[in-house]
């Protein structure tokens, strides 16, 4: 497939993500490296020798860290993690990783189905052997934690996947059958995305007994198709793939590793020697059916990843069946290569099919067929001479011209056969070059996790400097879940991103809020300058449209085009624009237009305020955002205000760093306080000459005073002559009730909804001092607010941080650089968006990306903070000889530590002494949840408990204290302290007989 439009793609399914754990490989990348290098990762186990057969070399494809799991990430208690089958835990982690690698780890993914299966591993028996140490575990709990029935639904629950969740069990073909069923579900419209695969994880290897002539290899090697083959070697592995209809994957920019052209599943029936024997007829038929579904000729297939177990019966029958389906090699330009991944890692049972599938996908994607190990001489029982096949003994380039096509075989004991046809992915257009700045996001459920995520991303980008930063940004924005602890960087290239990610992280706080309360703060005049927002005007269509709207609306009133003042071309035009922008007549509408356009741009990105406030002129943009004034009316009113203020006697304003009460004692008669921005942050206003003289006098006395770039004496008696005309103008405009709370900068309090529509409100606002410091006092009353300086400049962000009452609890965000700052406007704006996101805002990242299409790419996945949760292998029960299992405390469970740290069945005896009832409750909570040293104020759900745990605790309390206690009581009084108080209130310790006597 080389052309997206070459054929009907409706029946094709894309492989868009893969994840797995394999012997010698913690992920798919290392797995592929091992295959290309021809590594065998089977481990010899000298402690498993069979004394009766000294020639036997016990071996197994060992999976590292089978007992390690991040229980807290998935909301499980240490106790629940302990009793849950490790292969289901690892399957859950790999499903999470596969979705992230596919770029669909976020909560807005398409409807997703789950099709997985697991093998038998004896873990349920190990748990049952320890039930005497786990008083809150019963048979139902063991079954729910270990039965294969729940493998798919467990993933669906923990990852919030709402498509079908189906557990598949067909022995060795389980995971390839799962892939087939997922493909059918996608083509039938049952889901839009599918997770498919399987796991076989044996945490405790049993004693190995060798049977000569059986299916286990004597020498510890799987020699598929070789003359010396005498059996297979077992292995543990986990493999998961993410599938999506090809049309949808291409349209959405998914990375397509390969395409599933067709698949088939059948059963041998009775066309074989016995139940466990393979069948040529059944295997040949499933391959032919898959070819028919795929619409291909067998001559087009360049490689078959065979089941290839290396057994005396299995290999000859499989090749015979493939030969029936493919025919002889006549007419082929090159032989069809055949191989088996089992020679590298062993036979992974339920995960064997998906492991071979992942190998074939990578081979098709990269055009390389890895070697089949240990192949020297053809098995004489296999008729290669009349077949189309040649065993691939060394890694080589793809053997055929044209699109690369491969087949994958999986054959289950009992007769369920599966075959999948894979094809090279169609060409995908590269994303447009990323020429600007990009916002990269990382998050974690703990501070340590977010730091680890940043480090992993930095390492990946450093190793792949050619990564398209726009694709990376898109993947991180829309393809990841956004957890409470967050970091972001804004970068224009991968090297910049690496440096920023490795830079010092901000001190960990409380994490993001569930829904940030944004307060947009609009500054007054003073930050305007020629060229402000030019970068946004050129690069952001939503900003351009809004600013054009304002410029057109006010052009008649101004007599010139605001765009000529804001964005002049030549040096001469810039000089003229600077002079005009310094006037209040042009400066005020220019500031309003920029603020309105910034608001509209944020709105297009899904960022909307919960409340608004303004400083002087900024109050008009705030009122417009709240819906009091229509935008066109508002800017014309601002322009009129500017003309009126420009007509008053020449005035000026100066910032003075003194408290208001001290300034009042120094002021000349013709100067008044125009603004109080906080303790020691004031502005004086009056005639220009007087203000300049007063500022010099203060400076000469060693006090800080600075004349502002505002050519008027607003908020002073000088405006009295214009207030009537201004009131008439306000009265002439339609005014609506505000749709958002408006914080008055005149009073420092929330404005009355009716008052803010009254002309007298705006006359008073023009005449009286600005009391923005008091407005900040009001805002500081709710520490969860995010205060956003809407610019231009960063005046209000600075005033906020300098306020004496500011304690750093609120996040203060600026969206524009200082006029003297040499910084990209886009970069500063994106950093502001990042700050808002970091505190819990929900930007529309699809809208934020804008521009050309972006793709989802594979990036490092979540850094799980794994702890060790594993029940020991079963041993005969001897109460005096069985050591208690070592528990882990809640604090330890959430901390980053060595993966070998124990987290097993609790001793259940909290360290501190408490009143008897509370002590008993703490012990019960510890036994039920798997944590000792539980704090009396810890919550049941915070520790990973659930309704079933509540039921068990209620039953325990009822039996222990002879009370009527229901699960609803535990759910209502979740902490040990409150539950103990409830028990005491109901009469703890009173026997049933005493209770009967007291009621008789």
N, C-alpha and C positions, 0 to 999 in steps of 0.2 A: 504494500500500500504506500504509494508515493505521492498521491494527489488527493487532497481532501474531497475534491468533487468528482473523483474517478468513478465511484460506484455508490449505490445506496448503502448508507452507513447505519441505518436504523437497527440492524440486527447485530451490530458489533458492540463489544463492551471493552472499555479501556481499563488497564491496570494503572491506577494513579497513586498508589502508595503501598509500601511493603515494610514489614518489621519482623524481627525474629530473634531468637536465641538458639544458638547451635553449639555443639561441642567445639571448643576452641574459638568461638566467635560470639561476642556479646551483641552483635548487631549485623545487619545485612552487609554493610561495607566490609567488615572484617571477614565475614563469610565468603564474599566474592574474592577478596585478596587471597584467602587460603586456597580457594578453588583454582585461581590463576597460577598460584605458586605450586600447585600439586601437593599440598600438605594433607597428610592423614592426621586427623585429630581424635583418633580412637585411643583410649587409655588402657594400658595393660594393668590388671589388678592382681598382683601377686598374692594378696591375702584371700583371694577367692578360688584358689586352686582346688581341683577335685583329686583327692588322694588316690582314688581308684583309677585315675587316668592321668599319669604324670605328663603325657604328651600334650595335654590340653593347656592352652594359654588363655586364661580368662581375660576378657577385654570388654570394654563398654564405651560408648560415646557419651562421656560424662559432661553434664551441663553444670557450669559453675554457678554458685549462689542460688541454688534451687529453693533455699529456705528464706531468702531475703525478699522483703516486700515493704512498700511504703503504705502501711495501713492507714495512717492519718490522712494521707492524700485522698483516699477513697472513703473516708468517714467511718472506718472500721475500728473497733476497739482491738487492743492487743489480743484479747481472748478470742474474738471472732477471727482475726487473722490466723491465730495459732491453729484453730480447728479446720479452717478452710483448706481444701486440697491445693497444694502448691501449684499444680498444673493449671488450675482455674485462676489462681492469683496471677501467674505469669501470663496466661492468656489474656487476662484483663489488662495488664500493663502493656502487652504488645498491641492489643487493639487500640489502646490510647495512643501509643507511639505511632502506629500505622496511620491513624487518622491525622495526627499532627504532621507526619511526613507527607501526607497527601495534601496538606494545606486545608484540611477540613476539621481541625480540632476545636473550632469555635462553636458557640451555642446556636448559631444560625445556619448550621449545616442542613443540607436537604434531608428528607425523611430517609433514615438509615436502617437497614436490616442487618441481622447478625446470623451467620451460618457457620457454626463451629462444632468440633467434637473433641473428645479427649480419650485417652487410653486408660487401661486399668493399671493401678500402681500400688494398691494395698494401703493407701494412707488412711482410709476409713477404719481399717483394722487397727492401725497404730493408735488412732484417736480412741477407739473403743477400749483398747488395752489400758488406757489412762483415765477412764471415766471415774474411777474411784478418787482421782485427784481433782475432779472438776464437778463440784456438786450442783452447778447450775446448768449442766449440759445433759440433755436427755437424747433418746434415740432420734427423735424428729430433728433436733438441732444438728446432730451428727450427719443425718441424711441430707439435710438442707445445705450443709457446708461441704459435703464431699461427693454427693451423687452427680453423675454426669448430666442428669436431666437439667441441672441448673446452670450449665456452662454458658449457654447463650443468653439466658435471661439475666444472669448476673452481670454480664457485660452491658446488656441493654439498660438495666437499672442504674448501674454506677455511671455510665457515660450518657445517660438520658437519650437513648436511641429508641425511636418510636415506631420503626418498621417491624416486620416479622422478626422474631428471635427464636431460632430453631436449632436444637442440638441434633447433630448427625452422628450415627454410630454404625459404621460399616467396616470395622477392623482396619486393616492396613490402607484401605482406600478412603478412609473417613474424610480427610481434609480436601482431597481433590473432588470428592462427591459434594462436599460443602461448597466448593467454588462453582461447580456445575449448578447447584440449586440456587446460589446467589445470582448467577447469570440469568437463569430462568425468571427469577423474581424481578430482576431489573427489566428484562424484556417484556414481562407481563404487566409492568407498572405497579407491582406491589410495593416497591420502594424506589428511591431515586439514587441511593448510594448504598453500598453493601460492604460489610466486613465479613471476610471468610477465611477459614483456616482451621488449625487444630494444634493440639499439644499432646505430647507424651512426656511426662516428667516423673521419673522414679526417684523419690528422695532417699529411699533406703534400699540399696541394691541387695537382693536376696543372695543366698548361697547359690553358686552356680554348679549345676550337675551336668556333666557332659555325656551325651549319648552318641556313640559312633554311628555315623550314617544319618544322624538327625539334621536339623536345620541350623545348628550352631557350628560356626567354623572352629576347627581345632587349633589353628595357629593364630587366632586373634585378628585376622584380616578378612575383609569382604573382597573377594576376587571375582567380581561379576564377569561372566562370559569367558573366563580364563580356564585353561585346561586343569589348573591346580585348585580351582575353586571347590570348596567342600562345605559351604554353608555361609551363613550371614553372622553379623555382629549387631547386637541391639544397641539402641541409643536413646537418649532423651533430646527433645528439641521442641521448639515452639515456632510456629510460623503463621503470620496473618497478612492478608492482602486487602487492599481497598479497591473496589470495582465501581465503575460508573458508566452509563451509556456513553459511547464514544462521542456522539453528537454533543451531548451536554458537557463532556469533559473539554472538548476543543473550544466550545463557545465560552466556557468559564475560565479558560487559561490554565487548566490543570496540566501538570506534567504527566505525559502519557509514556509509561515505560514500555508497554507493549499492548497489543490488541488481541482479545479473545475473539477469534472468528467463529468458533463453534465448539460444542462439547456434547458428550453423550455419556449415559450411564446405563448399564444393564446388569443382568445376573446370569450366571452360567446355567441355572436350573440343574437338571440331572445329567447334563452332557459332559460328565467327567467321572473319574474313577471313584471318588468319594467326596464327602462334604468339604474337607480341607484341601482337596486336590484342585489345581488350576485346570482350565479348559481352553483348548485352542479355539473351539467354535465360538464360545462366548467372548473371548478376548478379541478375536478377529472381527466379530460383528460390531463391537463397541467402537473400534477404530474406524471401520467403514462408515458407521453412522455419523461419527464426529466429522469425517471428511465430507460427507454429504451435507451436513448442516453448515459446514464452513464454506461449501461451494468450491472446493479445491481438488486438484488432481494430486495423487500421492507423489508424483514426480516433482512437485513444487516444494516438498518438505525437505529441508536440509539437515535436520537433526531431530532425533527422538530421545528424550529423557525417559529411559525405560524404568520399569519397576526394579529390575536388575538386582535381585537379592543375593545372587551367587550360590543359590541352592541347586542341588543336582536335578531336581525336577522343574523348578521354576523357570530358570533361564532358557532351557531348550524349548519349553512350551511357549514362553512369551515371544521368542524370536520366530517360532513357527507361526504363531498367530499374526504377528506383524507382517511376516512374509505373505501370508494369505491376503492381508488387507492391502499391502503395498505392491504386491506382485514382485517379479524378478527385477533385476537391475537393468534390463534391456531398455534402451532409449534414454537412459539418464546420462547427463553430462558428467556427473560425479556421483559417487556413492552417497547414500544417506548415512550420516554419522549416527552412532548410537552410543549411549553412555549411561552411567548410573552414579548419582551422588553418594550412594551408600558406600562406595569404596573410599570416600573421604571421611564420612562421619558415622557410618553405621546405619542400621535400619530403625527409623524413628517411629515405627508403628502408625499411630493415628496422625502423626505429623509428617509422615513420609511423603505423602502426595504433595502437600504445600511446599515442602522443602525442595523437591524436584521441580515444582512449578516455579519457585523463585529463582532457582538456578537457570531454568530455561528462559525465563523473562530477561534475566541479566544477559544471557548469551545472545538472545535476539536483539536486545537493546544495544549491546556493545559490539556485536559482530564477532565474538570470540567463543569457541567451544572449549571449555576446560577439559583436561585429561581425565580419562577413567583410569584410576590407579591400579597397579598390580597386573595390568594386562600385558602378557607376553606371547602366549600361544593360545589360539582359539580353542574353546571347549569342543572336543570332538563330537559331543552330543548335539551341538548347535550347528545347523546347516547354514553357515554363512555363504557358502559357495554359490548357492542358487538364490540367494536373497539380494535385496538392494542395499544391505547394511554393511557398515564397517565400523568396528569398535574404535572409538577415538582414544588412542593411547597417549597422545601428547596434545597439549593445548595448541589450537590452530585457528586461523581465520575461518570465517563462515565459508562453507564449501561450494555454495551455489551463487549464481548471479541473480539479480532481481530482488524483490522483497524477501527478507529473511522470514521463513516459516518453520516452526518447530511443533512437535507433538509431545505431549506429556502423558505417561501411562501410570496408573495406580491400580493395583489388583488386590482386592481384599480377600483374606481367608474367609471361606464361606461362599465366595463367588460374585460379590459386587465389584464390577469393573468400571473404571472411569477413564475417559480419554479427552484431552483438551487440545485444541489447535490454536497456537499462538502465532501472531504475525508482528513484524516490525511496525512500529508506530508511524503514522503519517507525518509528513513534514509539518512542523509548527512554526509559524512566524515568530521571530524574535521580538521581544518587547522593544518599543522605541527607546533610544538611548536615554538614560537618566541624566539629565543635564543640570538639574537643580538640587535642592536639598530634600532629604527624605527623613521621615520620622520612623525610627525603629523602636519597637516596644518589647520589653520582656517583663514577665511577672512570675510570682511564685506564691505558694500558700504560706511560706515562712520567709523571714528576711534572708536566711541562709540560702534558701532555694532561689530567690531572685538574683542573689549575687552569683550563684553557681550558673544560672541561666545566662547571665551577662558574660561570664567568663567563657562559657561554652560557645556562645555566639561569636565572641571576639576571636576565639581560637579557630573557629570554622572560617570566618571571613579572612583571617590572616593566612590560612592555608589555601584559600580560594579567592585570591584578590580579583579575579575576573567576575565574581558574582555580580549580577545585575542588582544594584542597590534598590531600584524601584520594585523589582520582583520580591526582594527580601522584605521590603517594607510592607508590601501588600500581604505577603504570607503571614507576617507577624501581626498585622492589624486585623485581618479577617479570618485567618486560619488557625488561631490559637484562642484558648479560653483565657480570659483576663482575670487573674486572681488578685487577692487583696493587696499584696505587696508588689509594688510596681517601680520600674525604672524605664527611662527612655533616653535616647540620644537623637540629636539632629545632625546629619552628616551629609556631605556632598560627594563622598567617595568612600570606598571600602577602607582605605587606610585611615581616613578621618574617623570612620565608625569604630575601627579597632581601637584607636587611641582613646576615643571617648568612652567606649565600653569598659576599657581597662582602667579608666580614671577612677578617682576616689568617688565612691557612691555616697549619696547623702545619708545622714544618720537615719537609721530605721525609725519610722514613726508607728502610728497605729494602723497604717494601711489605708487602702481606698475605702471610701464610704460606699454603701450599696447604691446610693443615688445622690450625687453631689448637688448641693444647692448653690448654683452660680448666681452671683450678684454682679451685674455689669455696672461699672463705675465710669462715667463720662467726664473727662476733665474739661476745663474751660479754655479760653484762648491763652496763648503763650507758647505752646509747643509747635505751632505751625511753621513750616519752612518750605521753600521751593523744592519740588521734587518729592515731597513726602508721599508715600504710597505709590510711587511710580512703578515699582517692581510688582506690586499687587495689581495695579491697573493693567499692566502689560501681560501678566501671567495668570490672573484669576478671572475667568469670564463672569462669575457671579458678582465680584467686586466691580468690574467694569460696567456691567449693566446698571447696578445701583447708583454708581457715581454719575453715569451718563443721565440717568433719570433725574437726579438732583440738579445737575448742571443745566439740563434743558428746562426744568421747572422754574429755575430762578434767573435764567438768562435775561428775560424781559425786565425783571426788577433791577438787576445789576447793571445792565447795559453792556456786559462783556461776558465771555465764556469762562467759567471757573476752570475749565481744563487748560486754558491758556495760561492761567496763573499758577496752577498746580504743576503742570507738565510742559514748561516751555522748551523750545528746541534750541535755538542759537544762544550764544553768550549774551547778545544784546537783549534778547527776549527774556533771558533769565534775570538780568539786572532789572529790567522793567517789572517783571513779575515779583521780584523780591520787594521792590518798593511798594507795589500795590498790596501784596500780601501782609505787609507790616501795618496797613491801615485797618481799622476796625470794620470798615464797610466791606472789605473783601475777606479779611481774616476770619470773621465769625461764620459766614456761610461756608467758607472753605473747610473750617474745622467740622462744622455740622455735616457737610457732605461726606467727608472722610469717615466720620463716626458712623453715619448711617450705612455707608457702603461696607464698613467692617462688620457691622451688626448683621447685614444681609448675608455676607460671606459666611460668617459663623452659623447663621441660620441654615444656610444651604448644606453645611457640614453637620447638621443635627445638634448644634450647641445653642441652647436657648436659655435665657436667664429665668431664675425664679423670682427675682426682684431687681429693681434698677434704682440708681441714684445718679446725681450729677453734681458737678461743681460749677456754680455760676452758669456760664453759657451751656455747659454740659447737661444742665437740667432739661433743656429742650430736646436733646437727643434721647434722654431717658424717658421723657414724656411721650415722645414719638414711638419709641420701642414698646412702651406700655399701651399704646393705642389711643392716647388722649388726643393727639393731633395726627392728621393724615400727613404722610411724608412731604408732599408738595406744599401743603399749607405751612408745615413746620419750617421748611427752609426759607419760604418767602417771609414768614414772621421773623425769623432770625436775621434775614437781610434787612428788613425794616428796622429791627432793633439796632443793628449795626449802624444804619444811616442816622437814626435818632441819636444814638450815643456819640456818633461822630460830629453831631451838630452842637453838642454842649461845649462849653468853654474847654479849652485844651486841658486834658487831665492826664493823670498817670497813676500807677500803683507800684508799691514797693513791698517786698517781703522783708519782714523783720523777725529775728529770732529772740523774741521776748514774750512773756505772758501778757495777755490782754490787759490785766489790771495795771501792770507796770507801764505799758505803752500809753494807756489813757492819761497817765500823769505827765507824759512828755509831749503829747501832741499839741501842735499849734492850733489855733482856733479854726483854721480853714481845712484841716485834715481830720479825717475820721477813720475808724477801723472798718475796713472793707471785708475782711475775712478772718475767721479764727479756724485754723486748720488743725489745731491741737495745742496742748500746753506748750507754750514757747514757740508756736508756729503761727504768726499773724501776718496780715497784709494791711497796709494803710493806703488810703485813697484820697485824692483831692486834686487841686490845680497842679499842673505839671511842674511848674517852677518850684512850688512849695514842697512837693513830694521829693524832687531832686535835692533841694537844699536840706530837707530833714534827713534824707538818707545819708548825705555827706556828713552831717553833724553826728549822726549815730556812729558812722564809721570812724570818724575822728576820735570818738570816745572809746573805740575798741569794741564796739558792738557790731554784730553782723546785720547788714542791711543791703538790699539789692533791688534796683529799679527793674521792673518786669517789662517784657515786650508787649505791653498792652497800652495802646494810645487812647485811653479814656479813663474817666474817674467813675467807673461803675460802683454801685452799692454805696453811694454818697449823696449828700444833698444836691450836688450839681445836676443830678438826673431829674429833679422835681419838675422842671418845666416840660419834660417830654412824657411824663407818666400818663397824662390824659389821652394824648394821641395814641400811645401804646395800648392803653386799656381799650380804646375804641377798636383798634385792630384785632385784639384778641376776641372781643365780643362778636366781631364780624365772622369769625371762623367757627365751623362746626367742631364741637369738642365732645368726646365720648368718655364714658367711665373707663378708668384704667383696667386693663386685663391682667395687670401684674401689680404687686405692691410697689409703691413709689416712696422712696425715702427722701424727705425734704431736706435740702441743704440750707434752708432758712431757719428751720426749727430743730433739726437733728432728729425729728421723730417721723414716724410713718404718716404720710399725708392722707387726709380724709378723701375718700373717693369722689365726693361732691365738691370739696374745696378745690381740688387740683384742676377742676374744670372751670373754676370761677376766674374772671379777669382780675379780680382783686388779689388772688393768690400770686399771679404773675407780676403785678405791679409791685406788690410787697417784695417779691423775689428780686426784682430789679433794684429796689431802693435800699433794702436792709442788708446788713452784713451777712456774708456766707458763713455758716457755722458747720463747716464740714467736719471739724474735730468732734462735735457732738454727734454728727451722723455716724462717724466711725465708732464712737462709744456704743451706739445702738447696734451696729453691725458686730462688734466684738462680743455682744451678749450671746451669740450663737456660734460656738467655736467650730462647728462643722461647715460654716459657709466658706465658699471659695470666692475671693474678691478679685475681680478681673478689671484691670485698668485698660480701657478701650482705646486709649491714645487719642491723638498723636502724642508721641513722647511717653514718658513714664512718670509724670508728675504725681499722679494719685497713688501709684505703687510706692513711690518714695515717701510721700506723706503718711501713708498707712504704716509703713515699716518704722518711720521715725516717731510715730505717735507713742506717747508715754505708756499708754495702756496696752499696746500691742505686745503680746507674749509669745508670738510665733505659732500659736495653735492654728490660726487660719492660714490657708495657702493664699499668697498674694501673687497674682499672675499679671505680667505685662505682655502686651501684644505688639508693641512697636519699639524700635530703638530710639535712643536719645538723638536729637538732631545732630549732635557732634560725634555720635558713635558711628564708626565705620563697620557696620554690620548689615548683613542681608536682611531685608524686611521679611522675606519669606521664612528665613531661618528663625528669626525671633518669633514670628507668628506661629510657626509649627512648634516651637518650644513651648509657647503658651498653651497650644492645644495639648501637648504632652503633659504639661502641668495639670491641666483640667482633668485629663484622662487618669493621671496618677492619683487624683483625689476622688475618682469615682464617676466622672462624667462619661457619657456614652456618645462619642462622636460617630457620625455616619462615615465610616472609613471608605466605603465605596465611593461616596461623593467626594471625600477629601482627596482621593487619589486623582480623580479627574483625568484630563489629558488622554493619552493613548491607552490601549489595553495593557494590562499587566498580567503576569503569570504567577501561579503558585509553584514554589520550588521547595525542594527538600532542604530543611535546616535542622539544626540540633533540636532534639525534643526535650520534654520536661525533665529536669534533673531530680529524679525520685530520691528521696532521703530514706533509703531502705534500712530496715532493722531485721534481725534474725527472728523468725517465727517458725519453729519446727518441732513437732512432737517427736520424741526419740523413737527409734525402731521398736516394735513390740518385743517384750520379754515376758517370760512367765511371771505372773503376779505374785510377788512376795512382799507383803506390807512392810516388814521390818527392813527389807533390803532396797526398797524403792526410794531413791533420793527425791526430795521435793524439787520440782522444776523452778528455775529462777525467774522471778518476774521482772518487769521493767516498769518504772514509774511513768505517769503521764508526761512529766517534764522531760524524762529521758526519751520517751517515744517521739516527742516533737522536735528533739534537738538533733543536730547533725552529729553523727558519731560513727565509730567503726561498725561495719556491717555485721560483725560477728557478735555484737552485743546481744545478750539474751533477752528474750521477750516471751516467756512461755507461761505455763500455768502458775497463778499466784499462790504464794504461801498464805495470803489473805489476812495477814496480821498487821494492821497499820502500826507504825512506830509510836506516835504520840498516844498518851493516855487521855481518854475522854470519858464522859459519863457512860454508864453501862449500855443504855439503849443506843446512844450514838455510836459507841464502840462496836456494837453488834451490827449496826447498819453499815458502818464503814467497812467492816470485815465482809459483809455480804456483797456490797458494791464491788469490793476488790476481787472477790471470787467470781462474780458474774461478769466483770469487764476485763479482768486480766491485769489489773494495776494494784500494787500495794501503795500505801502512803497516800491514799486519796484524801484530798482536802474536804472538809465538811461542806464547803460552798461550791464544789465542783458540780457541774450539771450532768445529768445522765446522757443527754444527746451530745454534749461536748466531748464526752469520753468515748463516743462511738456506740452508745447503747441504742436500743430500738424498742418497739412495742413488745416484742417477744421477751426482751430482757425485763421490761416492766412487769410483764405477766409473771415471770419467774420470781422476781423480787416480791411481788404482791403475795404470791403463794407462800414464799418463805416467811414473810412477816406474819401472815395469818396463822401459820403453823407454829411459829416460834413464840408469838405473843398472845395467841388465842384471841385474835381480833378479826373483825370483818374488814379486810383490806382488798381493794380492787386494783387492777392495772391502771385504771383512770386516776387513782390516788397517786400512784408513782409518777404518772405522766404530769400530774398537776403540781406535785411537790417533788421536783426533780433532783434537788440537791440532798445529800445525806442528812444535812442539818435540818432542812425543812421536813423531810420524811420522818426523821426521828422525832421531831416535835409533834407531828401528826400522830405518831404511834403513842407517844406519852399522853397526848390529849385524849386519846381513846382508851387509855387505861392499860398501858403496857405492864406486863408482869402479873396481871390479875388472872388467876386460873379460871378455867371454864366453870368449875364447881362454884368458885366464889362469885363469878358473874351470875350464875343461875340463882344462888342464894340472895344476891343483892337485888334481884328483880322479882323475887317471890313475895 
